């Protein structure tokens, strides 16, 4: 078997760890077995994960739904940047204590997931840094669950999973959560009441919209650079993006004029789209910006084998722009009247139609960490789960190079 054989036997989803400063500090990778009796290789999983998050790289938490795979992983030697989520029933089983103690001694962060139904072995209690509780089970807001967990003490801080809105996130931190897991992006921004006006966009966002218009109209590079000079931090940021490993250039780009000469206007549009989606300075929107980048990269990678550069660029822009309504506080139907986008992108984001909808639905299923939705959306694109997983991991690796 090759190292990526496991990718044909599992489905992968991902979400974000967000701390009290509203910064994304790690990625949660959820691993579903496609078949309950599938034989899964922990070493292959660690190899696939290391390709995205090497030992010296960022942090990732493994949320494995297969008990046998998780048991094998507990007995393996994952790198220290890997956090491992252990369901409470496995943490309470003395059979697993030696493996838990060994991982803790090696420096891996262990997280206990759910509420123990029986007392945990006393020696493993100090091994867990945080407990993970689903938002719907939070006893601080659920009267039916006021009792403290058996065998646990309040000295173990808690994280809340299942966060879907800024209000969920703020409430979790007000109730003492150390971090939250999920996507606090909320629902789409609906149409405003007749006669009401949108709040003006921040100056930095206005500047990026102007840059996108200028590149779309292929205005002279000198004129575009004058726009960039209004906010030097934007110029610095776009050059950082272009010179990142994810862009794959063999020479360093020193100015926007150089970028136009080297790349052309068409290839620059995608990176200006990325710049727009990450230009907000609002802390509560950091998760939305994090999600936007990954949506664009995943949608692009899902179609990588097509070899159609126009298709790939448009899918990237579609994913990156999909959360602009949250960033601007305006409906996408209004925003995309002022920001030039391809018609197929407009159809997807405004009308929910067109050839890109299956890709958009699949990336949202991956974010939702729903096995049923993942299967259904992959089937709609006639893609095998191995292809989907490979595309997801490639995209997450590229995103890590941009962060």
C-alpha positions as CSV (number, residue, x, y, z in Angstrom):
1,X,0.0,0.0,0.0
2,X,1.2,3.5,-0.7
3,X,1.2,6.3,1.9
4,X,-2.0,7.9,0.4
5,X,-4.1,4.7,0.3
6,X,-5.8,5.9,3.6
7,X,-7.1,8.9,1.7
8,X,-9.4,6.5,-0.3
9,X,-10.8,5.1,3.0
10,X,-11.6,8.3,4.9
11,X,-13.3,11.6,4.5
12,X,-11.7,14.8,5.8
13,X,-13.2,17.9,7.2
14,X,-11.6,20.9,8.8
15,X,-12.4,23.8,11.1
16,X,-10.6,26.5,13.1
17,X,-9.3,26.8,16.7
18,X,-9.9,30.4,17.8
19,X,-8.5,31.9,21.0
20,X,-9.7,34.7,23.2
21,X,-8.0,37.3,21.0
22,X,-10.0,36.0,18.1
23,X,-6.9,34.7,16.4
24,X,-6.9,31.4,14.6
25,X,-4.3,29.3,16.4
26,X,-4.7,25.9,14.9
27,X,-6.7,23.7,12.5
28,X,-8.9,20.9,13.5
29,X,-8.8,18.0,11.0
30,X,-11.7,15.6,11.4
31,X,-11.2,12.1,10.0
32,X,-14.2,9.9,9.2
33,X,-13.9,6.2,8.2
34,X,-16.0,5.7,5.1
35,X,-16.8,2.2,6.2
36,X,-17.0,1.0,9.9
37,X,-15.0,-2.1,9.2
38,X,-12.3,-0.4,7.2
39,X,-8.7,-1.2,8.1
40,X,-6.9,2.2,8.5
41,X,-3.2,2.7,8.9
42,X,-2.2,5.3,11.5
43,X,1.3,5.7,10.0
44,X,-0.3,6.6,6.6
45,X,-2.5,9.2,8.3
46,X,0.5,10.7,10.1
47,X,2.4,10.8,6.8
48,X,-0.5,12.6,5.1
49,X,-0.8,15.1,7.9
50,X,2.9,15.8,8.0
51,X,2.8,16.8,4.4
52,X,0.7,19.8,5.5
53,X,1.8,20.3,9.0
54,X,5.4,19.2,9.4
55,X,7.0,18.9,12.8
56,X,8.4,22.4,12.6
57,X,5.1,23.8,11.1
58,X,1.7,24.9,12.4
59,X,-0.5,23.1,14.9
60,X,-3.3,20.7,14.0
61,X,-5.7,18.8,16.2
62,X,-6.8,15.3,15.0
63,X,-10.4,14.6,15.6
64,X,-10.7,10.9,14.6
65,X,-14.1,9.2,14.6
66,X,-12.8,5.7,14.2
67,X,-12.0,4.1,17.6
68,X,-9.6,1.6,16.1
69,X,-7.6,4.2,14.2
70,X,-7.5,6.5,17.2
71,X,-6.3,3.7,19.4
72,X,-3.5,2.9,16.9
73,X,-2.6,6.6,16.8
74,X,-2.4,6.8,20.6
75,X,0.2,4.1,20.4
76,X,2.2,5.8,17.6
77,X,4.7,8.6,17.8
78,X,3.1,11.8,16.3
79,X,5.2,15.0,16.1
80,X,4.7,17.4,19.0
81,X,2.8,19.9,16.8
82,X,-0.1,17.4,16.6
83,X,-2.8,17.7,19.2
84,X,-5.0,14.6,19.7
85,X,-8.6,14.6,20.8
86,X,-9.5,11.6,23.0
87,X,-13.2,10.8,23.6
88,X,-14.0,10.7,27.3
89,X,-15.0,7.0,27.2
90,X,-11.5,6.1,25.8
91,X,-9.8,8.4,28.4
92,X,-11.7,6.6,31.1
93,X,-10.6,3.2,30.0
94,X,-7.5,2.1,31.9
95,X,-6.4,0.1,28.8
96,X,-5.5,3.4,27.2
97,X,-3.7,4.9,30.1
98,X,-0.2,3.8,29.2
99,X,-0.5,5.3,25.7
100,X,-2.0,8.5,27.0
101,X,0.8,8.9,29.6
102,X,3.4,8.2,27.0
103,X,2.1,10.9,24.6
104,X,1.8,13.4,27.4
105,X,5.4,12.7,28.3
106,X,6.5,13.2,24.7
107,X,5.0,16.7,24.7
108,X,1.9,16.1,22.6
109,X,-1.2,18.2,23.6
110,X,-4.1,16.0,24.6
111,X,-7.7,17.2,24.6
112,X,-10.5,15.2,26.2
113,X,-13.7,15.3,24.1
114,X,-17.1,15.1,25.7
115,X,-18.2,14.4,29.3
116,X,-16.9,11.3,31.1
117,X,-19.7,8.9,32.2
118,X,-17.3,7.4,34.8
119,X,-14.3,8.6,36.8
120,X,-11.0,8.9,34.9
121,X,-7.9,7.1,36.2
122,X,-6.3,9.6,38.5
123,X,-2.9,9.4,36.7
124,X,-4.3,10.5,33.3
125,X,-6.1,13.6,34.5
126,X,-3.0,15.9,34.3
127,X,-2.4,14.7,30.8
128,X,-5.3,16.7,29.3
129,X,-4.8,20.4,28.7
130,X,-8.4,21.2,27.7
131,X,-11.7,19.6,27.6
132,X,-13.8,20.0,24.4
133,X,-17.5,20.5,24.9
134,X,-20.1,21.0,22.2
135,X,-22.0,24.2,22.4
136,X,-25.3,22.5,22.8
137,X,-24.0,20.6,25.8
138,X,-22.4,23.5,27.6
139,X,-23.7,23.2,31.2
140,X,-23.2,26.9,31.7
141,X,-26.1,27.6,29.4
142,X,-27.9,24.2,29.6
143,X,-29.9,23.9,32.9
144,X,-30.3,20.1,32.4
145,X,-26.5,19.7,32.7
146,X,-25.5,21.6,35.8
147,X,-23.5,18.9,37.4
148,X,-19.7,18.9,37.0
149,X,-18.3,16.0,34.9
150,X,-17.5,12.9,36.9
151,X,-13.8,12.6,37.6
152,X,-13.0,16.0,36.1
153,X,-12.2,19.3,37.9
154,X,-12.7,22.8,36.9
155,X,-8.9,23.2,36.8
156,X,-9.0,21.8,33.3
157,X,-10.0,24.7,31.0
158,X,-12.6,24.0,28.3
159,X,-13.1,24.7,24.7
160,X,-16.5,25.0,23.0
161,X,-17.1,23.3,19.7
162,X,-19.9,23.8,17.2
163,X,-19.5,27.6,17.0
164,X,-21.3,29.1,14.0
165,X,-21.6,32.8,14.7
166,X,-19.9,35.7,16.3
167,X,-22.6,35.8,18.9
168,X,-21.8,32.1,19.7
169,X,-18.1,32.9,20.0
170,X,-18.6,36.0,22.2
171,X,-20.9,34.1,24.5
172,X,-18.5,31.2,24.8
173,X,-15.7,33.5,25.8
174,X,-17.9,35.4,28.3
175,X,-18.6,32.1,29.9
176,X,-14.9,31.3,30.3
177,X,-14.0,29.2,27.3
178,X,-10.2,29.1,26.6
179,X,-10.9,28.7,22.9
180,X,-13.7,27.8,20.4
181,X,-13.8,25.4,17.5
182,X,-15.9,26.1,14.4
183,X,-16.6,28.9,11.9
184,X,-18.1,32.0,13.6
185,X,-19.1,33.4,10.2
186,X,-22.9,33.4,10.7
187,X,-25.5,33.4,7.9
188,X,-25.4,35.3,4.7
189,X,-26.1,39.0,5.0
190,X,-29.6,39.7,3.7
191,X,-31.0,42.6,1.7
192,X,-31.3,45.9,3.6
193,X,-34.7,47.6,4.2
194,X,-35.7,50.0,1.5
195,X,-34.1,53.4,1.9
196,X,-31.4,52.3,4.4
197,X,-27.8,52.9,3.6
198,X,-24.8,50.6,4.1
199,X,-22.0,51.8,6.3
200,X,-19.1,53.0,4.2
201,X,-16.4,50.4,3.8
202,X,-13.1,51.1,5.6
203,X,-10.5,53.0,3.6
204,X,-8.2,49.9,3.2
205,X,-11.1,47.9,1.7
206,X,-12.0,50.7,-0.6
207,X,-8.5,50.8,-1.9
208,X,-8.4,47.1,-2.7
209,X,-11.7,47.4,-4.6
210,X,-10.2,50.2,-6.6
211,X,-7.2,48.1,-7.3
212,X,-9.4,45.2,-8.6
213,X,-11.2,47.6,-10.9
214,X,-8.0,49.0,-12.3
215,X,-6.5,45.5,-12.9
216,X,-9.8,44.4,-14.5
217,X,-9.6,47.3,-16.9
218,X,-5.8,46.8,-17.4
219,X,-4.9,50.3,-16.5
220,X,-1.1,51.3,-16.6
221,X,0.9,49.8,-13.8
222,X,2.1,53.3,-12.8
223,X,-1.5,54.3,-12.1
224,X,-2.1,51.2,-10.1
225,X,1.0,51.9,-8.0
226,X,-0.3,55.3,-7.2
227,X,-3.4,53.7,-5.7
228,X,-1.2,51.4,-3.7
229,X,0.8,54.3,-2.2
230,X,-2.3,55.5,-0.4
231,X,-1.9,52.6,1.9
232,X,1.7,51.2,1.9
233,X,0.7,48.3,4.1
234,X,-1.5,47.0,1.2
235,X,1.4,47.2,-1.2
236,X,3.6,45.3,1.3
237,X,0.9,42.6,1.8
238,X,0.3,41.9,-1.9
239,X,4.0,41.6,-2.6
240,X,4.3,39.2,0.4
241,X,1.5,37.1,-1.2
242,X,3.1,37.1,-4.6
243,X,6.5,36.2,-3.2
244,X,5.1,33.4,-1.0
245,X,6.0,29.8,-1.8
246,X,2.3,29.3,-2.7
247,X,2.7,31.5,-5.8
248,X,5.6,29.4,-7.1
249,X,7.8,32.1,-8.7
250,X,11.5,31.6,-9.2
251,X,12.4,35.3,-8.9
252,X,11.5,37.8,-6.3
253,X,8.9,40.5,-7.3
254,X,10.1,43.9,-6.1
255,X,7.2,46.2,-7.2
256,X,3.7,46.1,-8.6
257,X,5.0,47.2,-12.0
258,X,7.4,44.2,-11.9
259,X,4.5,42.0,-11.0
260,X,2.4,43.2,-14.0
261,X,5.3,42.7,-16.3
262,X,6.1,39.2,-15.0
263,X,2.6,37.9,-14.5
264,X,0.1,39.9,-16.5
265,X,-3.2,41.3,-15.3
266,X,-5.2,38.1,-15.5
267,X,-3.0,36.3,-12.9
268,X,-2.9,39.2,-10.6
269,X,-6.7,39.3,-10.2
270,X,-6.7,36.2,-7.9
271,X,-4.2,37.7,-5.5
272,X,-6.1,41.0,-5.3
273,X,-9.2,39.0,-4.5
274,X,-7.2,37.3,-1.7
275,X,-6.1,40.7,-0.6
276,X,-9.6,42.0,-0.4
277,X,-10.8,39.1,1.6
278,X,-8.1,39.5,4.2
279,X,-7.9,43.3,4.4
280,X,-10.2,43.8,7.4
281,X,-8.7,44.7,10.7
282,X,-11.8,43.7,12.7
283,X,-10.7,40.9,15.2
284,X,-14.1,39.1,15.0
285,X,-13.7,38.7,11.2
286,X,-10.3,36.9,11.4
287,X,-12.0,33.5,11.2
288,X,-14.0,34.6,8.1
289,X,-10.8,35.7,6.4
290,X,-9.1,32.4,7.4
291,X,-12.1,30.5,5.9
292,X,-12.1,32.7,2.7
293,X,-8.5,31.8,1.8
294,X,-9.1,28.1,2.3
295,X,-12.4,28.1,0.4
296,X,-10.7,29.6,-2.6
297,X,-7.7,27.2,-2.5
298,X,-9.9,24.1,-2.0
299,X,-12.3,25.0,-4.8
300,X,-9.3,25.6,-7.1
301,X,-7.6,22.3,-6.1
302,X,-10.8,20.3,-6.6
303,X,-10.6,21.2,-10.3
304,X,-6.8,21.1,-10.6
305,X,-6.8,18.1,-13.0
306,X,-8.9,20.0,-15.5
307,X,-5.9,22.0,-16.6
308,X,-8.2,24.9,-17.4
309,X,-6.4,28.0,-16.0
310,X,-9.5,30.3,-16.4
311,X,-11.7,27.8,-14.6
312,X,-9.1,27.5,-11.7
313,X,-8.8,31.2,-11.3
314,X,-12.5,31.7,-11.3
315,X,-13.1,28.9,-8.7
316,X,-10.4,30.5,-6.5
317,X,-12.1,33.9,-6.7
318,X,-15.5,32.4,-6.1
319,X,-14.3,30.8,-2.9
320,X,-12.4,33.8,-1.7
321,X,-15.3,36.2,-2.4
322,X,-18.0,33.9,-0.8
323,X,-17.7,35.6,2.6
324,X,-17.4,39.2,1.4
325,X,-20.9,40.0,2.7
326,X,-19.7,39.3,6.3
327,X,-16.6,41.4,5.8
328,X,-18.5,44.4,4.4
329,X,-21.8,43.9,6.1
330,X,-23.6,44.1,2.8
331,X,-25.4,41.5,0.6
332,X,-23.3,40.0,-2.1
333,X,-25.9,41.0,-4.6
334,X,-25.0,44.6,-3.9
335,X,-21.2,44.2,-3.4
336,X,-20.8,42.4,-6.7
337,X,-22.3,45.3,-8.5
338,X,-19.2,47.3,-7.6
339,X,-16.6,44.6,-7.6
340,X,-16.0,43.1,-11.1
341,X,-16.3,39.3,-11.1
342,X,-16.8,36.7,-13.8
343,X,-20.4,35.9,-14.6
344,X,-20.1,32.3,-13.4
345,X,-18.8,33.6,-10.0
346,X,-21.7,36.0,-9.8
347,X,-24.2,33.2,-10.6
348,X,-22.8,31.1,-7.8
349,X,-22.6,33.7,-5.1
350,X,-25.7,35.7,-5.9
351,X,-28.1,33.3,-7.6
352,X,-26.9,30.0,-6.2
353,X,-26.7,28.5,-9.7
354,X,-24.3,27.7,-12.4
355,X,-21.4,25.3,-13.0
356,X,-19.5,26.3,-9.8
357,X,-22.2,25.5,-7.3
358,X,-21.2,21.8,-6.9
359,X,-17.7,22.9,-6.0
360,X,-19.0,25.6,-3.6
361,X,-21.4,23.0,-2.0
362,X,-18.5,20.6,-1.5
363,X,-16.2,23.1,0.2
364,X,-18.9,24.0,2.6
365,X,-19.5,20.3,3.3
366,X,-15.8,19.9,4.1
367,X,-16.0,22.9,6.5
368,X,-19.2,21.5,8.2
369,X,-17.3,18.3,8.9
370,X,-20.4,16.3,7.9
371,X,-19.8,12.8,6.4
372,X,-23.2,12.6,4.8
373,X,-22.9,16.0,3.1
374,X,-19.3,15.2,2.0
375,X,-20.4,12.0,0.3
376,X,-23.4,13.6,-1.4
377,X,-21.4,16.6,-2.7
378,X,-18.5,14.5,-3.9
379,X,-20.9,12.3,-5.8
380,X,-22.5,15.4,-7.4
381,X,-19.1,16.2,-8.9
382,X,-18.4,12.5,-9.7
383,X,-15.3,12.6,-7.6
384,X,-13.9,9.9,-5.5
385,X,-13.1,10.7,-1.8
386,X,-9.4,10.1,-2.4
387,X,-9.4,12.9,-5.0
388,X,-11.4,15.2,-2.7
389,X,-9.0,14.5,0.3
390,X,-5.9,15.0,-1.8
391,X,-7.3,18.4,-3.1
392,X,-8.2,19.4,0.5
393,X,-4.7,18.6,1.8
394,X,-3.0,20.4,-1.1
395,X,-5.1,23.5,-0.4
396,X,-4.4,23.4,3.3
397,X,-0.7,23.1,2.6
398,X,-0.8,26.1,0.3
399,X,-2.8,28.1,2.8
400,X,-0.2,27.3,5.5
401,X,2.5,28.8,3.2
402,X,0.4,32.0,2.9
403,X,-0.3,32.4,6.7
